[in-house]
Structures are given as C-alpha cells and as structure tokens.
Amino acid sequence: MAVSIRALRYCLAAMERRSIAGAAAALSVAPSAIGAALDSVEATLGLTLVHRRRARGLEPTPAGRDFARRAGMVLEEYDGLLNFGAELGGGFAGALRIGYYAPVAPAFLPTILAPLLAGHPGLTAHLTECDTQAARGGLLDGTFDAILFLAGEMQAGIDTVPLIEAAPYLLVPEGDPLDAAGPVPLAALDGRAVVMLDLPVVRAYYDALFEEAGIAPRTVATGTTHEMVRSLVGAGIGPALLNMRPMTAHTYGGGTVRAVPLDPPLRPLSLVRGTLGARRRVVQTFVEACADFFASEAARGMAVGGRGGYAAPHLVSGERP
C-alpha cells in the first residue's frame, strides 16, 4: 500500500511537534486523523517511527528521525511543484531551521537570510540560540537543518566546514587610555577590572589565554550574551576580551565602544557550519550564502587584526561543499 502525501504531512507534523494534539491543531484536523496516519505509515513501512508516551507525548525513534528528514525533503519538493512551478524557478517553501552557538550571530545571520527570504515568499526561517551540544544534537535528531557553532570536539555524522577564524581583541569604552595606545599586549589587563563573556567554551578559552600569558585580571562583571558584555564595557565598568565584533560601535545602553587589537595576536576561535549529508535544496542554498558572506569584506570587518589594526581575519569558507 502506498503512503499518501497527506499521511506524510500528518506524520511529519506530529513528529516535529512531539504531539498528536499539537499536529491536529496546527493542521486543523481531528487528532484521530493524525493518529491514523501514523499507524498507517508505520504499518506500511514496517517500522516504529515514534514511541507514544502518555505523559511526554511522542518521542521519535532513530528510524523515525531519519524518516522525518527524508519526508521533509519529499514534501518540500512536492510543495514546490504545486507552487506554480517553483521547482523549475528555484523557489522554496516551508521552514529553514537553524541552531546557532555564536555570540555575534545577530550581526551576520540576518544579512545572510534576508535575500533568501525575499526571493522565496513561501520560505520561513526559524533561528534558535543554543549551546554547542544542543545544536549538534538538534541537527542529528532533525530539529535543525543547519547549525553554526564554535569549533571544538567534532561529532561523527556531521559535515563541518570552518567559516572564519577570529583572533581575540580588547573591547574598551570610548576614551579609554587603551584606545589611544593602538595595538596592546594582553598583559595590559593584568590586575585590571574586566568584564567577561561567561559562556561554555568561550570562558575556558579566555581563562586559558590569561594563564598562558601569566596575568590575573580581576573579573568584576560577567554576561552570558555578547551584547550584555558590550553594554557593560560601554558603561565604563571595564574592558573585555572578545573575538568577533558586530557592525556597530554603539551598545544597547547607548555607550560607544572601541575594538583594540592585541600585539602579538593570540590563537583564534573558529566558527564552524554543520549540516548532514543529505541536504534539501534550501539548506544547500543557505550553505552557499554562508560561504559567500564569509568570503566578503563585510565578514573581514567582523574580526580585528594584529599590528595593522583591523586586518583581515582568516576566512576559510570560499568553497561550496
């Protein structure tokens, strides 16, 4: 017995929402129709796609997660054909789901996505900020189509491509003596009150840099978002060590901050893009848009260089894997 497009759509909605009732509400159908579709597809395939947990809803099995990814690709292609030949015209429909652990992602993700969304009215983008573990897990279980995260321990099954390597720099308030000094050594922070970006991977990386330099700054404030750290610095609380900068020198609090390069330059952090092997066309287009952006002058402006001031970072993305 063949599996209908409607049954695929009902199954995918239930698995994405982890709920038969949630899928029924989203699709404006009876819950019994969702349940029957799940039963029918499982029987046809001879697979268990979900575990039904009375208290926790639906939990996709590994086979169910693989099925959901492929079903999503089939439905996207099917919807494209119905959308006035969108397949031939290059149009996309549905959702592009991106998970990111990149403190400065708001500075570049909207720029990458804006042309894609403007050119494809049937497409929606869903961006989720999370830690590296959640991003990688979400990609593997089908929650995300693509992820951006700071390089570290890679995970089997995920195709990764480094996008940019950015060395650390000092962020100081406008008028700070360090701003006028030009490139400065990290030792300039020894004993000084500083603001720290307190995130997994990042905090350990900064602490290691201080230890390697044999210095002991005094942490007087921490923030778990890039903008909170920038606003703390802009308020004059102290300088901070960061790696990538947004496109503005102004903070949410109204302060003005300056990026001061370090001399000598220190080891960088690497931002990585992750996808799975079988990509929907919209995901491949997003991958290519990321490559184009991180090969651009705009991306170069997001990293602060060494002796030359705002020198080009190490851009490593020109390919389209």
VENNORJO-V946970 format. One record per residue. N is the residue number from 0. RES is the residue in three letters. SS is DSSP state (@ for helix, = for strand, . for the rest). PHI is phi in degrees with one decimal (999 if undefined). NEAR is the number of other C-alpha atoms within 12 Angstrom. Layout:
n:res:ss:phi:near
N:RES:SS:PHI:NEAR
N:RES:SS:PHI:NEAR
This chain:
n:res:ss:phi:near
0:MET:.:999:10
1:ALA:.:-75.4:13
2:VAL:.:-95.6:21
3:SER:.:-79.2:19
4:ILE:@:-60.5:21
5:ARG:@:-61.8:25
6:ALA:@:-64.1:25
7:LEU:@:-59.5:38
8:ARG:@:-64.6:35
9:TYR:@:-64.9:42
10:CYS:@:-62.7:44
11:LEU:@:-63.7:44
12:ALA:@:-62.0:36
13:ALA:@:-65.6:41
14:MET:@:-72.5:42
15:GLU:@:-67.0:33
16:ARG:@:-91.2:27
17:ARG:.:58.1:31
18:SER:.:-160.3:31
19:ILE:@:-68.9:38
20:ALA:@:-64.4:24
21:GLY:@:-64.2:25
22:ALA:@:-65.6:30
23:ALA:@:-61.8:27
24:ALA:@:-65.4:19
25:ALA:@:-66.7:20
26:LEU:@:-98.3:21
27:SER:.:58.1:16
28:VAL:.:-130.6:22
29:ALA:.:-73.8:18
30:PRO:@:-54.9:23
31:SER:@:-62.9:19
32:ALA:@:-67.8:26
33:ILE:@:-67.0:34
34:GLY:@:-61.6:30
35:ALA:@:-65.7:22
36:ALA:@:-63.9:32
37:LEU:@:-60.5:40
38:ASP:@:-60.5:27
39:SER:@:-65.9:26
40:VAL:@:-66.6:32
41:GLU:@:-61.6:26
42:ALA:@:-66.8:16
43:THR:@:-65.6:18
44:LEU:@:-83.6:18
45:GLY:.:70.8:14
46:LEU:.:-129.7:21
47:THR:.:-96.5:24
48:LEU:.:-87.8:32
49:VAL:=:-140.7:33
50:HIS:=:-97.6:26
51:ARG:=:-92.4:21
52:ARG:=:-104.8:13
53:ARG:.:-57.7:11
54:ALA:.:-88.1:10
55:ARG:.:-116.5:14
56:GLY:=:78.4:20
57:LEU:=:-97.5:30
58:GLU:=:-125.1:25
59:PRO:=:-60.8:33
60:THR:.:-80.8:21
61:PRO:@:-54.9:19
62:ALA:@:-63.9:24
63:GLY:@:-65.3:34
64:ARG:@:-66.0:33
65:ASP:@:-62.4:27
66:PHE:@:-61.3:30
67:ALA:@:-62.5:35
68:ARG:@:-62.3:33
69:ARG:@:-70.5:24
70:ALA:@:-63.5:32
71:GLY:@:-61.4:39
72:MET:@:-65.3:31
73:VAL:@:-62.7:26
74:LEU:@:-68.0:31
75:GLU:@:-63.0:34
76:GLU:@:-64.5:26
77:TYR:@:-64.0:25
78:ASP:@:-63.5:25
79:GLY:@:-63.8:28
80:LEU:@:-64.0:19
81:LEU:@:-76.6:17
82:ASN:.:-88.9:23
83:PHE:.:52.6:16
84:GLY:.:70.8:16
85:ALA:@:-60.6:23
86:GLU:@:-59.8:20
87:LEU:@:-70.4:13
88:GLY:@:-85.6:13
89:GLY:.:84.6:23
90:GLY:.:-80.0:29
91:PHE:.:-127.0:39
92:ALA:=:-138.4:35
93:GLY:=:99.3:30
94:ALA:=:-114.7:30
95:LEU:=:-113.3:36
96:ARG:=:-111.0:31
97:ILE:=:-122.0:38
98:GLY:=:-104.4:36
99:TYR:=:-141.5:36
100:TYR:=:-122.8:38
101:ALA:.:-152.4:42
102:PRO:.:-53.3:37
103:VAL:.:-105.8:34
104:ALA:@:-53.7:35
105:PRO:@:-60.4:26
106:ALA:@:-78.9:24
107:PHE:.:-130.2:29
108:LEU:@:-61.5:34
109:PRO:@:-58.8:22
110:THR:@:-64.3:24
111:ILE:@:-68.4:27
112:LEU:@:-82.8:33
113:ALA:@:-55.4:18
114:PRO:@:-64.9:19
115:LEU:@:-64.6:32
116:LEU:@:-72.2:27
117:ALA:@:-66.0:17
118:GLY:@:-83.9:19
119:HIS:.:-138.6:26
120:PRO:.:-59.9:20
121:GLY:=:-84.0:24
122:LEU:=:-100.9:30
123:THR:=:-124.3:21
124:ALA:=:-111.8:31
125:HIS:=:-123.0:22
126:LEU:=:-108.0:26
127:THR:=:-128.0:28
128:GLU:=:-82.7:26
129:CYS:.:-157.5:28
130:ASP:.:-84.9:25
131:THR:@:-61.2:33
132:GLN:@:-62.6:25
133:ALA:@:-67.6:23
134:ALA:@:-64.6:36
135:ARG:@:-66.3:39
136:GLY:@:-64.2:28
137:GLY:@:-66.6:30
138:LEU:@:-67.4:39
139:LEU:@:-68.4:32
140:ASP:.:-94.4:29
141:GLY:.:90.9:39
142:THR:.:-66.6:34
143:PHE:.:-116.6:36
144:ASP:.:-89.6:46
145:ALA:=:-153.2:45
146:ILE:=:-134.5:49
147:LEU:=:-125.8:47
148:PHE:=:-156.6:41
149:LEU:=:-80.0:40
150:ALA:.:-61.4:32
151:GLY:.:-169.5:21
152:GLU:.:-72.0:15
153:MET:.:-80.1:21
154:GLN:.:-120.0:19
155:ALA:.:-59.0:15
156:GLY:.:94.9:16
157:ILE:.:-105.3:27
158:ASP:=:-82.2:25
159:THR:=:-120.1:32
160:VAL:=:-136.7:33
161:PRO:=:-63.6:34
162:LEU:=:-102.3:39
163:ILE:=:-159.1:38
164:GLU:=:-113.7:32
165:ALA:=:-123.9:39
166:ALA:.:-76.3:40
167:PRO:.:-70.3:40
168:TYR:=:-141.2:46
169:LEU:=:-96.1:47
170:LEU:=:-103.7:50
171:VAL:=:-130.8:42
172:PRO:=:-71.4:34
173:GLU:.:-57.6:26
174:GLY:.:91.0:21
175:ASP:.:-64.5:24
176:PRO:@:-54.7:18
177:LEU:@:-66.6:30
178:ASP:@:-65.7:25
179:ALA:@:-83.8:16
180:ALA:.:-82.9:21
181:GLY:.:76.3:25
182:PRO:.:-54.8:30
183:VAL:=:-128.7:30
184:PRO:.:-78.7:27
185:LEU:@:-60.9:35
186:ALA:@:-61.0:23
187:ALA:@:-62.4:31
188:LEU:@:-90.5:30
189:ASP:.:-59.6:20
190:GLY:.:77.2:17
191:ARG:.:-91.1:20
192:ALA:=:-67.3:24
193:VAL:=:-133.1:34
194:VAL:=:-105.5:39
195:MET:=:-120.8:39
196:LEU:=:-79.7:36
197:ASP:.:-103.3:25
198:LEU:.:-128.9:25
199:PRO:.:-55.1:25
200:VAL:.:74.5:24
201:VAL:@:-66.8:35
202:ARG:@:-62.8:25
203:ALA:@:-62.6:17
204:TYR:@:-64.4:29
205:TYR:@:-66.5:36
206:ASP:@:-60.7:24
207:ALA:@:-66.2:17
208:LEU:@:-63.2:30
209:PHE:@:-64.2:28
210:GLU:@:-64.9:16
211:GLU:@:-63.6:15
212:ALA:@:-82.8:19
213:GLY:.:69.3:16
214:ILE:.:-122.1:20
215:ALA:.:-138.5:22
216:PRO:.:-64.2:28
217:ARG:=:-101.6:21
218:THR:=:-77.9:26
219:VAL:=:-106.5:21
220:ALA:=:-158.2:25
221:THR:=:-130.2:28
222:GLY:=:-143.3:25
223:THR:.:-101.6:24
224:THR:.:-128.4:27
225:HIS:@:-59.8:34
226:GLU:@:-70.6:35
227:MET:@:-64.0:26
228:VAL:@:-61.8:40
229:ARG:@:-61.8:47
230:SER:@:-70.2:34
231:LEU:@:-63.2:36
232:VAL:@:-63.6:43
233:GLY:@:-61.1:31
234:ALA:.:-81.6:27
235:GLY:.:87.1:29
236:ILE:.:-72.0:28
237:GLY:.:163.1:34
238:PRO:=:-75.6:44
239:ALA:=:-138.4:48
240:LEU:=:-100.3:45
241:LEU:=:-136.4:45
242:ASN:.:-117.3:41
243:MET:=:-122.9:45
244:ARG:.:-119.2:43
245:PRO:.:-74.3:32
246:MET:.:-87.8:23
247:THR:.:-131.3:21
248:ALA:.:-94.1:24
249:HIS:=:-97.6:25
250:THR:.:-105.7:28
251:TYR:.:-58.0:19
252:GLY:.:-79.9:18
253:GLY:.:92.5:19
254:GLY:.:-78.2:25
255:THR:=:-117.5:25
256:VAL:=:-122.4:37
257:ARG:=:-126.3:39
258:ALA:=:-98.9:47
259:VAL:=:-113.9:44
260:PRO:=:-69.4:41
261:LEU:=:-98.0:37
262:ASP:.:-135.2:25
263:PRO:.:-79.7:20
264:PRO:.:-61.8:29
265:LEU:.:-106.7:31
266:ARG:.:-59.1:23
267:PRO:.:-87.8:30
268:LEU:=:-98.6:34
269:SER:=:-115.6:34
270:LEU:=:-93.5:39
271:VAL:=:-122.2:39
272:ARG:=:-103.9:43
273:GLY:=:-123.0:42
274:THR:=:-142.9:39
275:LEU:.:-98.7:33
276:GLY:.:-60.2:21
277:ALA:.:-89.4:24
278:ARG:.:-109.2:28
279:ARG:.:-67.8:30
280:ARG:@:-60.3:28
281:VAL:@:-66.3:37
282:VAL:@:-68.4:37
283:GLN:@:-62.5:25
284:THR:@:-65.4:28
285:PHE:@:-63.9:38
286:VAL:@:-57.6:40
287:GLU:@:-67.0:25
288:ALA:@:-65.4:31
289:CYS:@:-61.8:41
290:ALA:@:-60.1:27
291:ASP:@:-63.9:26
292:PHE:@:-64.0:32
293:PHE:@:-77.5:38
294:ALA:.:-100.2:27
295:SER:.:-98.9:25
296:GLU:@:-64.9:17
297:ALA:@:-59.3:21
298:ALA:@:-67.0:38
299:ARG:@:-61.4:29
300:GLY:.:-72.6:30
301:MET:.:-88.5:38
302:ALA:=:-120.9:41
303:VAL:.:-108.8:38
304:GLY:.:-87.7:36
305:GLY:.:-93.7:30
306:ARG:.:-59.6:21
307:GLY:.:-83.6:18
308:GLY:.:85.2:27
309:TYR:.:-89.6:29
310:ALA:.:-80.5:26
311:ALA:.:-66.6:28
312:PRO:.:-73.8:39
313:HIS:=:-84.4:28
314:LEU:=:-90.7:34
315:VAL:.:-124.6:28
316:SER:.:-109.0:29
317:GLY:.:-52.7:21
318:GLU:.:-82.7:18
319:ARG:.:-125.2:23
320:PRO:.:-72.6:25
